[in-house]
Amino acid sequence: MLTQKFMGRGQLIDRLAAQIGDRDKAIEILKKRGHLMADGKTFTPEGMKRNMMTAEERAKDRAAKKSGVPPSGFVYDPKTNIARRR
């Protein structure tokens, strides 16, 4: 799977581009989310925070925000990119 190549820190744009198949679309999505500035190259403070997380940390963070449970209460499945409760 192509997205398995981009699991580390500093790969937010590359991972999203691999997931959707188009780098320009990935940049537009990140701009809409508020993670990139209008120039499409500079991360916002929130975007920099997300970019410095691994794919696992982002998945656990999403799950934690949704459920109210701390990120440590989840286990990550890299094949599905989903964090589930322990």
Kinemage of the C-alpha trace (Angstrom):
@kinemage 1
@onewidth
@group {chain A} dominant
@subgroup {mainchain}
@vectorlist {calphas} color= white
{ca met a 1} P 0.000 0.000 0.000
{ca leu a 2} L 1.441 3.356 -1.055
{ca thr a 3} L 0.328 5.212 2.080
{ca gln a 4} L 2.372 2.847 4.276
{ca lys a 5} L 5.439 4.639 2.910
{ca phe a 6} L 4.429 7.924 4.579
{ca met a 7} L 3.817 7.019 8.227
{ca gly a 8} L 6.393 9.223 9.952
{ca arg a 9} L 6.672 12.767 11.160
{ca gly a 10} L 6.794 15.587 8.632
{ca gln a 11} L 4.873 13.677 5.970
{ca leu a 12} L 1.350 15.084 6.321
{ca ile a 13} L 1.090 16.362 2.731
{ca asp a 14} L 2.740 13.290 1.204
{ca arg a 15} L 0.504 10.889 3.154
{ca leu a 16} L -2.724 12.693 2.247
{ca ala a 17} L -1.606 12.958 -1.385
{ca ala a 18} L -0.950 9.192 -1.446
{ca gln a 19} L -4.353 8.522 0.124
{ca ile a 20} L -6.339 10.595 -2.379
{ca gly a 21} L -4.025 10.234 -5.359
{ca asp a 22} L -3.435 13.929 -6.127
{ca arg a 23} L -0.993 16.297 -4.425
{ca asp a 24} L -2.851 19.462 -5.507
{ca lys a 25} L -6.121 18.153 -4.044
{ca ala a 26} L -4.302 17.245 -0.838
{ca ile a 27} L -2.978 20.797 -0.547
{ca glu a 28} L -6.469 22.225 -1.120
{ca ile a 29} L -7.913 19.966 1.591
{ca leu a 30} L -5.222 21.026 4.052
{ca lys a 31} L -5.887 24.694 3.257
{ca lys a 32} L -9.616 24.195 3.944
{ca arg a 33} L -8.829 22.456 7.232
{ca gly a 34} L -6.635 25.377 8.233
{ca his a 35} L -3.409 23.376 8.247
{ca leu a 36} L -1.768 25.270 5.359
{ca met a 37} L -1.558 28.973 4.601
{ca ala a 38} L -3.028 30.339 1.365
{ca asp a 39} L 0.339 29.901 -0.405
{ca gly a 40} L -0.038 26.122 -0.036
{ca lys a 41} L 3.511 25.735 1.260
{ca thr a 42} L 3.563 27.165 4.772
{ca phe a 43} L 1.983 25.312 7.668
{ca thr a 44} L -0.221 27.150 10.145
{ca pro a 45} L 0.597 26.544 13.832
{ca glu a 46} L -2.111 23.843 13.960
{ca gly a 47} L -0.825 22.361 10.692
{ca met a 48} L 2.733 22.267 12.018
{ca lys a 49} L 1.465 20.438 15.090
{ca arg a 50} L -0.298 17.832 12.890
{ca asn a 51} L 2.692 17.554 10.549
{ca met a 52} L 4.979 16.745 13.479
{ca met a 53} L 2.754 13.796 14.454
{ca thr a 54} L 3.073 10.302 13.025
{ca ala a 55} L 0.096 8.690 11.287
{ca glu a 56} L -0.500 6.697 14.487
{ca glu a 57} L -0.506 9.808 16.668
{ca arg a 58} L -2.939 11.586 14.323
{ca ala a 59} L -5.311 8.593 14.309
{ca lys a 60} L -5.240 8.371 18.106
{ca asp a 61} L -5.749 12.144 18.353
{ca arg a 62} L -8.801 11.981 16.044
{ca ala a 63} L -10.292 9.139 18.066
{ca ala a 64} L -9.588 10.915 21.360
{ca lys a 65} L -11.261 14.139 20.198
{ca lys a 66} L -14.287 12.209 18.988
{ca ser a 67} L -14.740 10.101 22.135
{ca gly a 68} L -13.285 12.228 24.929
{ca val a 69} L -10.973 9.362 25.948
{ca pro a 70} L -7.234 10.171 26.159
{ca pro a 71} L -5.077 9.055 23.188
{ca ser a 72} L -3.344 6.490 25.414
{ca gly a 73} L -6.649 4.590 25.584
{ca phe a 74} L -6.392 3.550 21.925
{ca val a 75} L -4.463 1.051 19.833
{ca tyr a 76} L -3.590 1.812 16.225
{ca asp a 77} L -4.076 -0.429 13.192
{ca pro a 78} L -1.703 0.778 10.430
{ca lys a 79} L -3.506 -1.239 7.755
{ca thr a 80} L -6.781 0.618 8.289
{ca asn a 81} L -5.322 3.851 9.747
{ca ile a 82} L -7.872 3.633 12.567
{ca ala a 83} L -7.378 3.807 16.321
{ca arg a 84} L -9.631 1.587 18.431
{ca arg a 85} L -10.199 1.539 22.160
{ca arg a 86} L -8.073 -0.856 24.176
